Amino acid sequence: MSQFSDLAAFTASLSSDREFPFEDKHFQFLRERAGALAGISLSNAKRELVYGRIARRIRALKLPGFDAYCTLLEKHPEQELGYFINAITTNLTAFFREDHHFDFLSDTLVPYWMRTRGPKPKIRIWSAGCSTGEEPYSIAMTLHESLPASAAREASILATDIDTNVLEHGATGVYDFERVQHMEPSRLKRFFKRGRGPNESKVRVVPELQTNIEFRHLNLMSAWPVQGPLDLIFCRNVVIYFDKPTQRKLFQRFAEVLAPDGYLIIGHSESLYSVSSDFELVGRTIYKKQSQAEAKK
């Protein structure tokens, strides 16, 4: 028979061995805050992750434990909320991750835009949940490779994230060389500069990519500084943190800022099935906005 008669006893035994006692009341409070303030849904499976991430924050603040941290977050959210969200969110990204999305951009969307808008189409794209910037820079590289130079320079990419730390990283455009070492040599040579001396292990994106992108802090649950119409939204591996009602609201808001012929791209583990009728699946996790008449059918 198990040494523990129930999950509560097992959880209590774990808590007793920790640096800081972590009780149900602490996890429930932090879970409620994450949901109410950022739309993030933390299941019981995330309990150990929350403990580890917030324990580091407690040490950094030199607080006595989770009681003090929860009090700080409750009484001074303007002071701690950003750090709290940064701590509990996971940022996993790579250049040209899920490369079929970028193939769709270059092989389908760019020719369509040039055919319907002329050789120098004005393009507006939003990378929502951009993490450390690999996604928006991959979008920019794709546009520079598939559009006339003058049109590529005019393309506008908004890159947003709730985590201020990763935004700062993305805005600098500096990465470890290992992040790009498997990139096609011609692409690497065109879009990156290798560091020298103490920065030899680093690369920096070229200025022509940075001019396309505006990095901004954004909580998707708050008001958006986004004026439509947008041509394309990347929101990959973001909604997995949200419950179904929050996903429905988010996809409806995306539809509202997209152009009538706009597209939405989501992550490989995500789906709009049973969540939104505003979009039609046209490829692997690639959706086209439907007209209001089509959506009502």
C-alpha positions in Angstrom: 0.0 0.0 0.0 1.2 3.5 -0.7 2.9 5.3 2.1 0.5 8.2 1.6 -3.2 7.7 2.1 -4.3 10.6 -0.2 -2.9 13.4 -2.3 -3.3 16.0 0.4 -1.0 14.0 2.7 1.5 13.6 -0.1 1.4 17.3 -0.9 1.9 18.1 2.8 5.0 15.8 3.0 6.5 17.7 0.0 5.8 21.0 1.6 7.5 20.0 4.9 10.8 19.4 3.0 10.8 22.7 1.2 12.8 25.8 1.9 9.5 27.7 2.1 6.2 26.2 3.3 3.8 26.1 0.3 0.2 25.4 1.2 -3.0 25.0 -0.8 -4.0 28.6 0.1 -0.8 29.9 -1.5 -1.3 28.0 -4.7 -5.0 28.8 -5.0 -4.3 32.5 -4.4 -1.5 32.6 -7.1 -3.6 30.6 -9.5 -6.5 33.0 -9.1 -4.3 36.0 -9.6 -2.8 34.5 -12.8 -6.2 33.8 -14.2 -7.8 37.2 -13.2 -4.9 39.4 -14.2 -3.5 37.6 -17.3 -6.0 34.9 -18.3 -3.5 32.2 -17.5 -5.0 28.9 -16.4 -2.7 27.0 -13.9 -3.8 23.4 -13.4 -2.8 21.3 -10.4 0.0 19.8 -12.5 1.6 23.3 -12.5 1.9 23.4 -8.7 5.6 22.4 -8.5 6.5 24.7 -11.4 4.8 27.6 -9.5 6.6 26.7 -6.3 10.0 26.7 -8.0 9.5 29.9 -10.0 8.1 31.9 -7.1 10.5 30.6 -4.5 13.3 32.1 -6.6 11.4 35.4 -6.6 11.0 35.2 -2.8 14.7 34.7 -2.4 15.4 37.7 -4.6 13.1 39.9 -2.6 14.5 38.5 0.7 11.0 37.7 1.9 10.3 35.1 4.7 8.0 33.0 2.6 4.8 32.6 0.6 2.6 34.4 3.1 4.6 37.6 2.6 4.8 37.1 -1.2 1.0 36.7 -1.5 0.5 39.8 0.7 2.9 41.8 -1.5 1.1 40.7 -4.7 -2.3 41.5 -3.2 -1.5 44.9 -1.7 1.0 46.2 -4.3 0.2 44.5 -7.6 1.6 47.5 -9.5 5.0 46.7 -8.0 5.1 42.9 -8.4 2.6 41.9 -11.1 5.1 42.1 -14.0 7.7 40.0 -12.1 5.0 37.5 -11.1 3.9 36.9 -14.7 7.4 36.8 -15.9 8.2 34.1 -13.4 5.3 31.7 -14.2 5.3 31.9 -18.0 7.4 29.7 -20.1 9.2 31.0 -23.1 10.2 28.4 -25.6 11.0 29.6 -29.1 13.4 29.3 -32.0 14.1 30.9 -35.4 11.7 29.5 -38.0 10.1 27.1 -35.6 7.3 25.2 -37.3 8.8 26.2 -40.7 5.6 25.4 -42.7 4.1 28.6 -41.3 6.8 30.7 -42.9 6.6 28.7 -46.1 2.9 29.6 -46.2 3.8 33.3 -45.7 6.3 33.3 -48.5 4.7 30.9 -51.0 1.0 31.7 -50.6 0.4 35.0 -48.8 3.1 37.2 -50.3 2.1 36.2 -53.9 -1.6 36.8 -53.0 -0.8 40.2 -51.6 1.2 41.2 -54.6 -1.5 39.9 -57.0 -4.3 41.8 -55.2 -2.5 44.9 -54.1 0.3 45.5 -56.6 4.1 44.9 -56.5 4.6 46.9 -53.3 1.8 45.9 -50.9 1.7 47.4 -47.5 1.7 44.6 -45.0 0.8 44.6 -41.3 1.5 41.6 -39.1 1.2 40.9 -35.4 3.4 38.5 -33.5 1.4 38.0 -30.3 3.4 36.2 -27.6 6.7 37.0 -29.4 8.9 35.8 -26.5 12.6 36.7 -27.1 12.0 37.8 -30.7 12.9 34.8 -32.9 9.4 34.7 -34.3 9.1 38.3 -35.5 12.6 38.3 -36.8 11.8 35.1 -38.8 8.7 36.8 -40.2 10.9 39.8 -41.2 13.5 37.6 -42.9 10.7 35.8 -44.8 9.3 39.1 -46.1 12.8 40.4 -47.1 13.4 37.2 -49.0 10.1 37.1 -50.8 9.1 40.8 -51.4 10.7 43.5 -53.5 13.2 45.4 -51.3 11.2 48.6 -51.1 8.0 46.7 -50.0 9.9 44.6 -47.4 11.3 47.8 -45.9 7.8 49.2 -45.4 6.4 46.0 -43.8 5.2 46.6 -40.3 5.5 43.9 -37.6 4.1 44.4 -34.1 5.8 42.1 -31.6 4.2 41.8 -28.1 4.5 39.7 -25.0 3.4 39.9 -21.4 7.0 39.1 -20.2 9.1 42.3 -20.1 12.3 40.4 -19.8 12.0 38.6 -23.1 10.8 41.7 -24.8 14.0 43.5 -23.8 16.0 40.6 -25.2 14.2 40.6 -28.5 14.5 44.4 -28.9 18.3 44.1 -28.7 18.5 41.6 -31.5 21.5 39.8 -29.9 21.5 36.0 -29.7 24.0 33.2 -28.9 25.5 31.8 -32.0 24.1 28.4 -31.2 20.6 29.7 -31.8 21.4 30.3 -35.5 24.1 27.8 -36.3 21.8 25.5 -38.1 20.3 28.3 -40.3 20.9 28.2 -44.0 24.3 29.8 -44.6 23.0 32.4 -47.1 20.3 33.5 -44.7 22.8 33.6 -41.8 25.2 35.7 -43.9 22.5 38.1 -45.0 20.7 38.8 -41.8 23.2 38.4 -39.0 26.5 39.9 -37.9 29.0 37.9 -35.9 30.4 39.4 -32.7 34.1 39.9 -32.2 36.4 39.6 -29.2 34.4 38.9 -26.1 31.2 38.8 -28.2 32.5 36.1 -30.6 29.9 33.7 -29.4 27.1 36.2 -30.2 25.3 37.3 -33.3 23.2 40.4 -33.9 20.4 40.8 -36.4 21.0 43.4 -39.1 19.3 46.9 -38.7 17.0 46.3 -41.7 15.1 43.7 -39.8 14.9 45.7 -36.6 13.3 48.6 -38.5 10.4 46.4 -39.4 9.6 45.4 -35.9 8.1 47.3 -32.9 8.4 45.5 -29.6 5.7 46.4 -27.0 4.6 45.0 -23.7 1.0 43.7 -23.9 -1.3 41.7 -21.7 -3.7 40.0 -24.1 -6.4 40.3 -21.4 -6.1 44.1 -21.3 -6.9 46.8 -23.9 -4.9 46.4 -27.1 -2.9 49.3 -28.7 -3.7 47.5 -32.0 -5.6 49.3 -34.8 -6.8 47.1 -37.6 -7.0 45.9 -40.2 -4.1 43.5 -39.8 -3.2 41.0 -42.6 -1.8 38.2 -40.4 -1.6 37.3 -36.7 0.9 34.8 -35.3 -0.3 33.6 -31.9 1.5 30.3 -31.4 1.7 28.3 -28.2 0.0 31.0 -26.2 -3.7 30.0 -25.8 -2.6 26.7 -24.3 -2.3 28.7 -21.1 -6.0 29.9 -21.3 -9.3 28.2 -20.5 -11.9 27.8 -23.2 -14.0 30.9 -22.4 -10.9 33.0 -22.4 -9.8 31.5 -25.7 -13.2 32.2 -27.3 -12.9 35.9 -26.3 -9.4 36.1 -27.5 -10.1 34.6 -31.0 -13.1 36.9 -31.4 -10.9 39.9 -30.7 -8.4 38.7 -33.2 -11.1 38.4 -35.8 -12.2 42.0 -35.1 -8.7 43.4 -35.9 -8.0 41.3 -38.9 -8.7 42.4 -42.4 -11.6 40.6 -44.2 -8.9 38.5 -46.0 -6.7 38.2 -42.9 -5.2 35.0 -41.5 -4.4 33.6 -38.0 -1.6 31.1 -37.3 -1.6 29.2 -34.0 0.7 26.6 -32.5 1.0 22.9 -33.4 -0.7 21.7 -30.2 -3.6 24.2 -30.5 -6.9 24.2 -32.3 -9.9 26.5 -32.9 -12.2 23.5 -33.1 -15.3 24.2 -30.9 -13.7 27.5 -29.8 -14.3 29.9 -32.7 -16.5 30.0 -35.8 -14.8 33.2 -37.0 -12.1 31.2 -38.9 -11.8 28.5 -41.5 -8.9 26.0 -41.3 -6.9 26.2 -44.5 -3.6 24.5 -43.5 -1.7 23.0 -40.6 -2.8 25.3 -37.8 -3.4 28.0 -40.4 -6.8 29.8 -40.4 -8.5 32.3 -42.7 -11.0 34.8 -41.3 -14.5 34.1 -42.4 -17.0 36.6 -43.5 -19.9 37.3 -41.1 -22.2 35.4 -43.4 -20.0 32.4 -43.6 -19.5 32.4 -39.8 -23.3 32.3 -39.2 -23.9 29.2 -41.4 
